[in-house]
Amino acid sequence: MPATPLADWAERDKIYMRQAVDAARAAIPEEEVAVGCIFVDSRTDVVLAATHNETNKTRNATRHCELVAIDKILEAERVRLRGKEEDVKRASDIFSHCELFVTVEPCIMCAAALRLVKIKRVVYGCANPRFGGTGSVLSLHDQKQREGLGYECTGGLLAAEAIDLLKSFYARGNPNAPPAKRARTLGACDTGTCKLLS
């Protein structure tokens, strides 16, 4: 997918992606891979969650920032809707009004989860050529299947900033990775994608 020039992006998209970059930056001192995201209610422009990866902290490979945020939003909705059982069951309906701004293209696992919660729109920074689920490897956002509706997805917004954060994290090495994989380098970073080399 060709990169959209920064000037062609809506100002609100730039504002929200900068917040996602800030969330990714907050991951570095916590020794987490520098990927961050925010979920925005498109009806009100309220940020519902701002998170970064928590895979190292939790020792759980599924705690990507998108899934951490989904859990936070669902919990907040359950609290807000407390009362009747049928109201609590509708907690996930909020995602049909949500936009996700994430610094790196969602992986296949996260792209599938986003489809299942029926997210409205995804905007990402740099592509994920090894695990990307919204165009780089698979296009799960385009697959309109029984269990999900698909969603709009656009990439390339603030890709250079997202790549710089990943480079910063990997320059120090991932202290939680096995010793043989701790000091990895990034390649192919000049094209809006970052691929782990190693």
N, C-alpha and C positions, 0 to 999 in steps of 0.2 A: 504494500500500500504506500503510495507516494506521500511524503510528509506535507502537511498543510502549513503554509507560512504562519508564523505567530500572529501577524497582523490580521489574518483571516479568521481567527478564533473569536468567539463572543467574549466580551470582557468578563462576564460572570464565570465562564469556563476557566479563564486564566486565573481568576481569583480563587476558585475552588481547587484547581490543580496546584496552585502555590501552597494551599493549606495541606494538600496531600504530600507535597514535597517536605513541608515542615514536619509532618507526622513521620515520614521516612527518616528524616534527619534525627529525630528523637530516638530512633532505633539504634543508632550507632553506639552511643555510650552504654547502652544496655546489651551490647554485643549480639545484636540481632541483625540479620540481613536487612539492608536499608530499603525496605519496600513499605510504603505507607498509602493509606487511602482515607477518603471521607465519603460518607453517604449523605445525600441532600434530599430532602422532601421537595420535589419540584413544584408543589402547590404553594408552599410557603417560603421556600428558600432557606429553611432551617436546616442546619447541619445536625444530623441525628447521631452520628458517630464519627470519630477520627481515631484511627488506630494504626499500628504498625505490626509487623510480624512478631509472633511470640513463640516461634518454634524452639528456640534455644532455651528460653526461660522455662517453658513447660515440658521440654523434652518430648514434644508431640509434633510430629511432622505435618499434621493437618492444621496447625494454628497459624495459617496465613492470615494476613491482615483483613482480607475480605471476609473470611469465616469468623474471625474474632468480632468484627463489626456486626455481622449478621446476628450473632449470638447476643451482643449488647442491645441491639435494636429490638430483637424479639423479647428479651427480658423486660425492657422498658415498656413495650406495648402490652405485655401480659400484666404488668403492674397497673398501667393506665386503664386497662379494660377489666380489671379484677371485678369479679361478680359472677355473672352467668357463664356457665361452661361454654355455650355457643359463642359468646363474645370473645373469650380467651382463644378459642379455636381460630378466630379470624385475625389474630395478631399479625400473621404474615401478610395480610392484605396490604399493609403499608408499602411493601416493596414495589407494588405496581405503580407507585407514584415516586419512586426513588431513582436518583441518578448516582452512579458511583464514579468517583475520580480516583484513579490509582496510578502510582508512579511507574509500574511495570505491567505489561499485558497480563491479564489473569491466566494462570496455568489451567490446564485441562480440568483439574479437580474443581477449582474455583469457578471457572466458566460454566461448568455443569451445575454447580450449586446456584449460581446467579440465574440460570435459566429456570431451575426448579422453584426459586422464590419469586419468579416472574418480575425481575428487575426491569425497569423501563429503559434505561440507557447507561452505557459504560463509556467513559473517556479515559484513555491510558496514556502514559508518557512514552517509554521505550518499549519496543517489541521484545518478545521472549521466544527466540528461535528454537530453543530446545524443548520447551514445555507449553508454549502459548496455545490457549484454547479459543482465542477469538480471531484467528486468521493465520498465525505463524505456523502452527502445526495442524490444528483442527479448527473448524469454524463452528463451534457449538452454539454461538449466538444466532446463527442463521438457520439452525435446524429446528423447524417447528414440528415438534412431536407431541404426542399425547400428554406427556408429563410436564410440558413447558411451552411457552409461547415464543421463545426467541426474544432478542432485544437489539436495539440499535447500539452499534459499537464503532468508535472512532479512535485512532491512535496518533501519537506523535506530538502531543502537546507537552511542552517543556521536557522533551526527551533528553536533551543534553544535560539538564539538571539531574534527572533521574539516573542517567549513566554516571555522572560525576559522583553521586552518592554511593552507587554500587562500587565504583572504583575505589572510593575512600574506604569502604568497609573491607573489600578484598585485599587492599594494599596492606592492611594490618594482619590479614588472615583471620579465619574464623576459628576462634579458640575452642569452639564446641564441636568442630568437625574432627573426624579421625585424623591422626597425625599425617598420614600420606596425602590428605586432601586439604589440610589447613591453609597452606600458602598457594592459593590459586590465582591465576591472572585472568583478566578479561581481554577478549579480542573482538574484532569486528564492531568496535564501539563508535566508529565515525559515521555510521549509516543510520543511527536511530535504533540500533539493536545492540544488545550485549550478549555475548556467548561466552560461557565459562570455558576456559581452555585449561586443560591440565593434565 
